[in-house]
Amino acid sequence: MSAGLLSLFAGVVIGLLYALLKVRSPAPPAVALVGLLGMLAGEHLTSEMLRPVQTAAQHNCQLPSATCAEKR
């Protein structure tokens, strides 16, 4: 199961639990959504920044039909 679907499922379960217990959400919905958006943006930016850079020469040598000196 993907992380997004698991997160959505967990959120729905917690929402149902809050509704059954008649408890209000600890944060206003708008503030909570902005916080979640920030977390997702930070996660995406971090993973992009930590990904190794692949040069065009490295990419071409990984092709099945490539014949280059680096491919052994």
C-alpha positions, -999 to 999 in steps of 0.1 A, spaced: 0 0 0 14 34 -9 23 59 17 -3 83 5 -32 58 7 -20 47 41 -19 83 53 -53 90 39 -67 58 56 -51 68 90 -66 103 87 -101 89 80 -98 65 110 -87 93 133 -115 116 120 -141 89 127 -126 84 162 -128 121 169 -164 122 157 -174 92 178 -159 107 209 -173 141 200 -138 157 203 -129 187 182 -97 186 161 -68 200 181 -59 224 153 -81 245 131 -86 227 97 -70 255 76 -39 256 98 -36 219 99 -39 216 61 -13 243 56 10 225 79 6 192 61 12 210 28 45 223 42 55 189 54 49 174 20 67 202 2 97 198 26 98 161 21 97 164 -17 124 191 -18 146 171 5 144 140 -16 151 160 -47 181 176 -31 195 143 -18 191 124 -51 225 118 -68 230 139 -100 232 118 -132 251 132 -161 242 126 -197 272 104 -202 261 82 -173 226 80 -186 237 70 -222 259 43 -208 230 27 -190 210 21 -222 210 -15 -233 223 -6 -268 251 17 -255 286 9 -264 309 32 -243 342 27 -226 326 31 -191 301 2 -196 317 -31 -187 
